[in-house]
């Protein structure tokens, strides 16, 4: 059995699961969770995006426990959550004028802003960088916890590092049971994808991660916002400017391949891939838009619908849950259809791109499929 590196050594504990009404959370349960936070322990809680794993953002030892529980490298920074925008001055050095307009329009909500870090914030929150990512979550449970603690809470997603983000308390427990003190179970999250991250510390604002607030909605207040044409990829081993920017992220144990292009051509390519992989003794699952589901009805394999492609809110909300469903079925490879860009589609494409570590097949472009799949299986040869 492989030894856990010293940084990731942790004490097995009893994780307490507390059920709370997502709209009117029980003050007694919130008080238990708040006491855990103020005592330096870890609490998983729902936000409108995904479940977060929280610790006191002012306590370096508590923050370090997040990295230990998640087995997360210290180069991947965390987001600091606040109860209200009026608490910004607790965690940042200066507040640019544009922040007021962004806060009025998008907070509470799934927008994260990168600013210059205040002295009180634990440096390991920001991977040692001079900046800090902050947001005000909209979920009543998250808000109640922040108010009860009266502390800024550093919180990445409540899952093992690089794995699929959790959108239910059970997802949290599947990854972190015994590693954290408390899970506040407020039911499924409503958005299902992480927040949008915008860096305001550069000469012009930069979109570092697409998310719950589509970039198109930001241009009124940030007309010079730079939106990269391709996903931002942080160099491995270097301190990232924002979380969720490594090439591999949101990934199941199974290898993921994204199929881009025409639905009928994608169906034909999927058949060819299935034939080759089945011959190699590998199981395949498919994640496809609901309207394409009939195309795959005759395939003898696991097929899961991601929701109708015209309803990106639904696709976003259930994307991670559907990936977990396929992964838990024991498949070796997941073929996922790509959605159109724009709006939430850009964030969905980003998550699938990283789940697949950039492995995208254009269904209309010729390729040495057998050789490509052989390399795919070699790269993903870790036993399940």
C-alpha positions, 0 to 999 in steps of 0.5 A: 500500500502506497504511503501518504506523503507527510503533507497529506497525513491526516487523523481519521475522525467521525464526520458529523452530517447535519441536515438543514433546510436549504432555505431556513437553516436550523440555527442549532446546526449552524452553531455546531458548524460555526463552532467547528470553524472557529475551533480550527476544524473543517466544515463542508457546506452548500453554496449555490455553485458546489459544496465548499470545504471551509476553514477560518481564512485567517488561521494558516493551520486551519487552512493547511488542514484543507490542503491535507484533507483534499490532498491538494497541492499548496500551489492551488489557491483557495477562494475566501467567502464573505457574508457581505461585500461590506466585509471586503476590507477585512481581506483585501488591501484596496477596493477598486471603484468598479467592485461596488458595481460588480457587488451590487449586480452579482453579489451575493452570487457566483462571481469571484473577484481577485484583488490584492490580499490583505495582511490578515489573510493566511498566505497559504490561502493564496498559494503565497501570492500577493492576491486573494480570490473573494466572493459572497455566496448566495446560498442561505446555508453558506450565508448563515454559517458566515454570519454565525462565524463572523469570519471569512471562510476559505473554501475550495470544493469539498472533494479530493483534489482534481476529482469531480466537484460535489453537488450533494452532501453524499458526494462530499462524504464519498470523498472526505468522510472521516477527514473533516468534522462536519457536513451541512447537508442542505440538499443539491446545489442549484447552479452545479458549476463553480463561480466565475473568476475575474482578476482585477489586479492586472492592467485590464480585467482578465477572465481566469475561469468561466463559471456561474456568471456568464462572461457576456453579463460582465461586459457592461461593467467591465468593457475591457474584460479580456476573455481568453480564446482557450482555457487558462492552464496554470503551469504545474508546480507554480502558484496559480492565479485562480483555482480550477485552472490546472489542465486536469481538474473535475476528473473522474477515475475513468478516462474522459474523451470529449466528442466535438461536432455533428451529432450523427458523425459523433454517433458513428465515431462513438460506435468505432471507439466502442468496438475498439475498446470492447475488443480490448476488454474495456467498458465505455460510458457515454454522456450525451444531450437528451435529444441525442439519447435515441441515437445511442439506444441500440448501443450495448453500453452505459448511456447517461443524458446530461439534459437538453442542450437548449437548457444549459442551466439544467446541463450545468446543474447535473453535469458533475452528478452525471459524471459521478454516476458514470464513474461509479458504474465502473466504466474505463472510458467516458465519451462526453459530447460537447455543448455549444459555447456561449453563456453557461456553455462556455463554463460547461465546455471548460469543465469537460475540457479539464475532466478530459485533460484536453483530450478532444476528438473532432468527429469530422477530422480524420485520426489514427483512432486505434493509436490514439486510443492506445495512448489514451489507455496507456496514460490512464492505466492506474487501476480503478 
